[in-house]
Amino acid sequence: MAKIKTIEYFRVLPRWLFVKVCDDQGNYGWGESTLEGHTLAVEGCLDSLRGRFVGYEADDIEHLWQTAYRLGFYRGGPVLMSALSGIDIALWDLKARRLHLPLYQLLGGKVRHKVKVYAWIGGDRPGDVERAAKERLEQGFTAIKMNATEDIDWLDSPRALDSCVERLKTVKALGMDAGLDFHGRLHKPMAKQLAKALEPYHPLFIEEPLLSEHSEGIKQLSLLTTIPIALGERLYSRWDVKRFLHDTSVDILQPDISHCGGISELCKIATMAEAYDVAIAPHCPLGPIALAACVQFAMATPNFVIQEMSLGIHYNLEAGKYDITNYVKDKSVWDVKDGYVEGLHGEGLGIEVDEEEVREVAQTAPAWTLKGFTGPDGSIREW
């Protein structure tokens, strides 16, 4: 059996962290450990895990996962789980490549041949959504997501919510579906009002209507609206997820494959969710490696419903020329037609990483820093 020889990581624009694992027989795999705004912390964790895992059997993916999670004593959290995600994804890619199979074949085979996707419009302070939505239609998308609001005070004027309703009506008038990301920006007094105001216009879902730590508030909100409630990007394992399944407060789980422990853990979360009639729509405003891993997962997962893509997202545009069409040799894999991307059938993740570009950009790429909102009185608001 081949042993892990090297674990490398590469910080690249616009804000991504790639991982490459090689074994001592010349096989390799790619993963992604992006944790937006916390790159340096994840790199430190990867240094620690690299020191532990070099010399381990590359095929023993579950054993490595359990070792990283359980033998660290302090478990979970975004930093550890993002570092573990990149290694886990890379090991699945490596194994599937070594066997000359697409990764979905190792997950039980495909249940679909193409994957429904949506794209972002509007930015952190949403605006000009009609033009942006029309552009997405021309690109082949039939669904989008946008931030519901700008920054909102704990208790704000109800007028602060009016523009969200108008933006939703504008996009729906074009014949598109629209998810609205509350982004944890709203507190309960405002979230309840906004959900009620949006309900007549049938958004695809509302995402993070409250921060995930307010599980009792999310349960209360779920009883007040018929809009599907989605969340999960700030849940990092099946143990974080289970309380929301147990209290039946969510309709769509959105774990991030680069935050929740990789392919191994995302598959476990999906199986748990299926037993509660909960759908999976993985969070992924990230890079092409994470997206390819999500596509492989989607092709093998019955309760998958729709996949987020970062193509043209505002964070990518701010970096200039860098998008998910960078760092891959075949850019056409991300072509969208009638709201879908085709399944990835090549070996491993189904993409070929342009390693030369990765290494070149990684020489100078800075760590991406988080943004934030401050109210007119100087107090911190949720971003």
C-alpha positions in Angstrom: 0.0 0.0 0.0 1.2 3.5 -0.8 2.1 5.9 2.0 1.6 9.6 2.1 4.8 11.3 1.0 4.0 15.0 0.9 1.2 17.4 1.9 1.4 20.8 0.3 -0.9 23.8 0.5 -1.1 26.8 -1.9 -2.7 30.2 -1.1 -4.2 31.6 -4.3 -6.3 34.5 -5.5 -8.9 35.5 -5.0 -9.2 33.9 -1.5 -8.7 30.2 -1.8 -6.4 27.6 -0.2 -5.6 24.5 -2.2 -4.1 21.2 -0.9 -2.1 18.6 -2.8 -1.3 15.2 -1.3 1.2 12.8 -3.0 2.0 9.2 -2.1 5.3 7.4 -2.4 4.2 5.7 -5.6 3.7 8.9 -7.6 0.0 9.3 -7.2 -1.5 12.6 -6.2 -4.8 14.3 -5.3 -6.1 17.8 -4.9 -8.3 19.3 -2.2 -9.4 22.7 -0.9 -9.2 24.0 2.6 -10.5 27.5 2.0 -11.9 29.2 5.1 -12.7 32.7 4.1 -10.8 35.3 6.2 -8.9 32.7 8.3 -6.3 31.4 5.8 -3.3 31.8 8.2 -5.0 29.8 10.9 -5.9 27.0 8.5 -2.3 27.0 7.2 -1.0 26.5 10.7 -3.4 23.6 11.3 -2.3 22.0 8.0 1.3 22.3 9.1 0.3 20.3 12.2 -1.7 17.7 10.4 1.1 17.3 7.8 3.6 16.5 10.5 1.2 13.8 11.8 0.0 12.2 8.5 3.2 11.9 6.4 3.8 8.1 6.4 0.2 7.1 6.8 -1.5 4.8 4.3 -3.0 7.1 1.7 -6.0 4.7 1.1 -7.1 4.7 4.8 -9.2 7.9 4.4 -11.6 7.2 7.2 -8.8 6.3 9.6 -7.0 9.5 8.9 -10.2 11.4 9.4 -10.9 9.8 12.7 -7.3 10.4 13.8 -7.4 14.1 13.0 -10.8 14.5 14.7 -10.6 12.3 17.7 -7.0 12.2 18.7 -6.8 16.0 18.8 -8.9 15.9 22.0 -10.4 19.4 21.2 -12.7 18.6 18.4 -14.5 20.4 15.5 -14.6 24.1 14.8 -14.0 25.9 11.5 -10.2 25.9 11.5 -9.6 22.2 12.2 -12.4 21.0 10.0 -11.4 23.2 7.1 -7.8 21.9 7.2 -9.1 18.3 7.5 -11.5 18.9 4.6 -8.7 19.8 2.2 -6.7 16.6 3.1 -9.8 14.5 2.9 -10.9 15.7 -0.5 -7.3 15.3 -1.8 -7.2 11.7 -0.5 -10.5 10.8 -2.3 -9.2 12.4 -5.5 -5.9 10.5 -5.2 -7.6 7.1 -4.6 -10.1 7.6 -7.5 -7.3 8.6 -9.8 -5.2 5.6 -8.8 -8.2 3.4 -9.6 -8.9 5.3 -12.9 -12.4 6.1 -11.8 -14.5 9.2 -11.3 -14.9 9.8 -7.6 -18.6 9.4 -7.6 -18.1 5.7 -8.4 -16.5 5.3 -5.0 -19.6 6.9 -3.4 -22.0 4.3 -4.8 -22.3 5.4 -8.4 -24.3 8.2 -9.9 -28.0 9.0 -9.3 -28.0 11.8 -11.8 -26.0 12.8 -14.9 -26.1 16.6 -14.5 -26.2 19.0 -11.5 -28.6 21.9 -10.9 -26.7 25.1 -10.0 -27.2 28.7 -9.0 -25.1 31.9 -9.1 -24.7 35.0 -7.0 -25.9 38.5 -7.9 -25.9 41.8 -6.0 -22.9 41.9 -3.8 -22.6 42.5 0.0 -24.8 45.6 -0.4 -27.2 44.3 -3.0 -28.1 46.5 -5.9 -28.6 46.6 -9.7 -30.1 43.1 -9.5 -32.2 43.3 -12.7 -29.1 43.8 -14.9 -27.2 41.1 -13.0 -30.0 38.6 -13.2 -30.4 39.1 -16.9 -26.7 38.5 -17.3 -27.1 35.2 -15.3 -29.9 34.2 -17.6 -27.7 34.7 -20.6 -25.0 32.6 -19.0 -27.5 29.7 -18.7 -28.6 30.0 -15.0 -32.3 29.7 -14.1 -31.7 30.4 -10.3 -29.7 33.0 -8.4 -29.0 33.9 -4.8 -28.6 37.4 -3.4 -28.1 38.9 0.0 -31.4 39.9 1.5 -30.3 43.2 3.0 -27.4 45.4 3.8 -26.4 45.7 7.4 -29.4 45.8 9.8 -29.6 46.9 13.4 -30.9 44.6 16.1 -34.2 46.5 15.8 -34.4 48.7 12.7 -37.0 50.6 10.8 -39.4 48.3 8.9 -38.6 50.4 5.9 -35.1 48.9 5.8 -36.8 45.6 4.6 -38.8 47.1 1.7 -36.0 47.0 -0.9 -35.5 43.3 -0.3 -39.0 42.5 -1.3 -38.7 44.7 -4.4 -35.5 43.0 -5.5 -37.1 39.6 -5.1 -40.1 40.7 -7.2 -37.7 42.1 -9.9 -35.8 38.8 -10.3 -39.0 36.7 -10.2 -40.5 38.8 -13.0 -37.6 37.6 -15.2 -38.8 34.0 -14.7 -35.9 33.1 -12.4 -35.9 31.4 -9.0 -34.2 33.3 -6.2 -32.8 32.3 -2.8 -32.3 35.1 -0.3 -29.4 35.0 2.0 -30.1 36.7 5.3 -26.4 35.8 6.1 -27.1 35.9 9.8 -27.3 39.7 9.5 -30.8 40.0 10.9 -31.8 39.5 14.5 -35.1 37.9 15.4 -37.2 41.1 15.6 -36.3 41.9 11.9 -36.0 38.3 10.6 -39.6 37.5 11.5 -40.9 40.6 9.7 -38.9 40.0 6.6 -39.9 36.3 6.3 -43.5 37.3 6.4 -43.1 40.1 3.9 -41.3 37.8 1.4 -43.7 34.9 1.7 -46.2 36.0 -1.0 -43.4 36.2 -3.5 -42.1 32.6 -3.0 -38.4 32.8 -2.7 -36.6 29.5 -3.4 -35.3 29.5 0.2 -34.2 31.9 2.9 -30.7 31.2 4.1 -29.3 31.7 7.6 -32.4 33.7 8.7 -30.7 33.8 12.1 -27.2 32.8 13.1 -26.9 29.0 13.6 -26.2 29.4 17.4 -29.8 30.6 17.8 -31.4 27.2 17.2 -34.4 28.0 19.4 -35.1 31.2 17.3 -34.7 29.3 14.0 -37.2 26.7 15.3 -39.6 29.5 16.2 -39.2 31.1 12.8 -39.8 27.8 11.1 -43.2 27.7 12.6 -44.1 31.2 11.3 -43.3 30.8 7.6 -43.9 28.4 4.7 -40.6 29.5 3.0 -38.0 26.7 3.1 -35.3 27.5 5.6 -31.7 26.7 4.7 -28.5 26.9 6.7 -25.3 25.0 7.4 -22.2 26.8 6.2 -21.3 27.5 9.9 -22.0 23.9 11.0 -18.8 21.8 10.8 -19.8 18.2 11.5 -22.7 15.8 11.8 -22.8 16.6 15.5 -23.3 20.3 14.8 -26.1 19.4 12.4 -28.1 16.9 14.4 -29.9 19.4 16.7 -31.5 21.0 13.6 -32.6 17.6 12.3 -33.9 16.6 15.7 -36.1 19.7 16.1 -37.2 19.7 12.4 -36.4 23.4 12.0 -34.6 23.3 8.6 -35.7 22.1 5.2 -32.3 22.4 3.4 -28.9 21.8 4.9 -26.0 23.7 3.3 -22.7 22.2 4.7 -19.6 23.5 3.0 -17.4 20.7 1.7 -14.3 22.8 2.6 -15.5 23.5 6.1 -17.3 20.4 7.4 -14.6 17.7 7.1 -14.6 17.1 3.4 -16.3 14.4 1.3 -16.3 11.9 4.1 -18.3 14.0 6.5 -20.6 15.6 3.9 -21.7 12.1 2.8 -22.5 11.3 6.5 -24.4 14.5 7.0 -26.5 13.9 3.8 -27.4 10.4 4.9 -28.6 11.7 8.3 -30.6 14.5 6.5 -32.3 12.0 4.2 -33.7 10.2 7.1 -35.4 13.4 8.2 -36.6 14.4 4.7 -34.2 17.2 4.6 -32.5 18.3 1.3 -28.8 19.1 0.8 -27.6 22.1 -1.2 -23.9 22.5 -0.4 -22.5 25.9 0.3 -19.6 26.7 -2.1 -18.8 30.3 -2.9 -15.2 29.0 -3.2 -12.8 27.6 -5.7 -12.9 25.1 -8.5 -11.5 22.2 -6.5 -14.2 22.5 -3.8 -16.9 22.9 -6.6 -15.6 19.7 -8.4 -15.8 17.8 -5.1 -19.4 19.1 -4.6 -20.3 18.0 -8.1 -19.0 14.5 -7.4 -20.9 14.4 -4.2 -24.1 15.6 -5.9 -23.9 13.0 -8.6 -24.1 10.2 -5.9 -26.5 11.8 -3.4 -30.3 11.2 -3.7 -31.3 14.2 -1.5 -29.1 16.7 -3.2 -31.1 19.6 -4.8 -29.0 22.5 -6.0 -25.3 23.6 -6.0 -23.9 27.1 -5.3 -21.3 28.3 -7.8 -18.9 31.2 -7.3 -18.6 32.0 -11.0 -18.5 35.8 -11.2 -19.3 36.3 -7.5 -18.4 39.8 -6.2 -15.4 38.4 -4.2 -13.9 37.0 -7.4 -14.5 40.2 -9.4 -12.7 42.2 -6.7 -9.6 40.2 -7.4 -9.6 41.0 -11.1 -9.1 38.1 -13.5 -9.3 35.2 -11.0 -12.4 33.0 -11.0 -13.3 29.3 -11.0 -12.2 29.1 -14.6 -8.7 29.7 -13.3 -6.5 26.9 -12.1 -8.3 24.3 -14.3 -7.1 23.1 -17.7 -10.6 22.7 -19.2 -12.6 25.7 -18.4 -15.7 24.4 -20.2 -16.5 22.0 -17.3 -18.2 25.0 -15.7 -20.4 25.9 -18.7 -24.1 26.2 -17.6 -27.0 25.2 -19.8 -30.6 25.5 -18.7 -29.6 25.8 -15.1 -27.3 22.8 -15.0 -23.7 21.8 -15.3 -22.8 18.5 -16.8 -21.5 15.8 -14.5 -17.8 15.3 -14.2 -16.7 11.9 -15.5 -12.9 12.2 -15.6 -10.7 10.4 -13.1 -10.8 11.6 -9.5 -12.6 14.9 -9.1 -13.0 15.1 -12.8 -10.9 18.2 -13.3 -7.3 18.7 -14.2 -5.7 21.3 -12.0 -3.3 23.7 -13.7 -0.5 23.2 -11.2 1.8 25.7 -13.0 -0.7 28.5 -12.5 -1.4 27.5 -8.9 2.3 27.6 -8.0 2.9 30.8 -9.8 0.0 32.7 -8.1 0.8 31.2 -4.7 4.2 32.9 -4.6 2.6 36.3 -4.0 -1.1 35.8 -3.0 -2.0 37.5 0.3 -4.3 36.1 2.8 -7.9 37.4 2.2 -9.2 39.5 5.1 -12.8 39.5 6.3 -15.0 42.5 5.8 -17.5 43.9 8.2 -20.3 46.4 9.0 -20.4 49.1 11.5 -23.5 51.0 12.4 -23.8 54.8 12.5 -23.3 54.8 16.2 -20.0 52.9 15.9 -21.4 49.5 17.1 -20.5 46.3 15.2 -23.2 44.8 13.1 -23.4 41.3 11.7 -21.8 40.8 8.2 
